[in-house]
C-alpha cells in the first residue's frame, strides 16, 4: 500500500477537513484519508495507482497550499 503525507497550509477547522475528504475520497486508488488539523497534514493511503500531483492540484482547487509531500513506508 502506498502512503503519502502532504503538509498543507490553511486547514483550520472541521469544515476544512470535510472539504479535503470530499475532494479526495473518490480518486482512483485512494483508500484512506486522515487529516490532522493541528499539524496541518493530510495522510493519503491506498493502492499504488493514485497520483501525488493530482492530489496536490485538487487540494489547490479548494483553496489549500501543499508545502511538501513525503512518501512513507507502507
C-alpha positions as CSV (number, residue, x, y, z in Angstrom):
1,X,0.0,0.0,0.0
2,X,1.2,3.5,-0.8
3,X,1.2,6.2,1.9
4,X,2.0,9.9,1.2
5,X,2.0,12.7,3.8
6,X,1.1,16.2,2.5
7,X,1.9,19.3,4.5
8,X,-1.0,21.6,3.7
9,X,-1.4,25.2,4.8
10,X,-4.9,26.6,5.6
11,X,-6.5,23.6,7.3
12,X,-8.2,25.3,10.3
13,X,-11.4,23.5,11.2
14,X,-13.7,20.6,10.8
15,X,-15.2,22.2,7.7
16,X,-11.7,22.2,6.1
17,X,-11.3,18.6,6.9
18,X,-14.7,17.8,5.3
19,X,-13.7,19.7,2.1
20,X,-10.4,17.8,1.9
21,X,-12.0,14.4,2.4
22,X,-14.9,15.1,0.0
23,X,-12.4,16.3,-2.7
24,X,-10.1,13.3,-2.5
25,X,-12.3,10.3,-1.4
26,X,-13.4,9.3,-4.9
27,X,-10.0,9.5,-6.6
28,X,-8.8,6.3,-8.2
29,X,-6.6,4.3,-5.8
30,X,-7.3,6.3,-2.7
31,X,-8.4,4.0,0.2
32,X,-8.0,6.2,3.3
33,X,-7.6,9.9,4.1
34,X,-6.5,11.2,7.5
35,X,-6.5,15.0,8.2
36,X,-4.6,16.4,11.2
37,X,-5.8,20.0,11.8
38,X,-3.1,20.7,14.5
39,X,-0.2,19.6,12.3
40,X,-1.9,20.7,9.1
41,X,-1.1,17.4,7.4
42,X,-3.1,15.1,5.1
43,X,-2.1,11.4,5.0
44,X,-3.4,9.6,2.0
45,X,-3.0,5.8,1.7
46,X,-4.2,3.5,-1.0
47,X,-3.2,1.5,-4.0
48,X,-0.2,2.4,-6.0
49,X,-2.4,4.0,-8.7
50,X,-3.1,7.3,-7.0
51,X,-1.2,10.4,-8.3
52,X,0.6,12.7,-5.8
53,X,0.5,15.6,-8.3
54,X,-3.3,15.2,-8.9
55,X,-3.9,15.3,-5.1
56,X,-1.8,18.4,-4.8
57,X,-3.7,20.0,-7.6
58,X,-7.1,19.1,-6.2
59,X,-6.2,20.5,-2.8
60,X,-5.2,23.7,-4.5
61,X,-8.5,23.8,-6.3
62,X,-10.3,24.0,-2.9
63,X,-8.0,26.7,-1.5
64,X,-5.2,24.9,0.2
65,X,-1.5,25.0,-0.5
66,X,0.6,21.9,-0.4
67,X,4.0,22.9,1.0
68,X,5.6,19.5,0.9
69,X,5.0,15.8,0.1
70,X,6.7,12.8,1.7
71,X,6.3,9.2,0.8
72,X,6.1,7.0,3.9
73,X,7.0,3.3,4.3
74,X,4.0,1.1,3.8
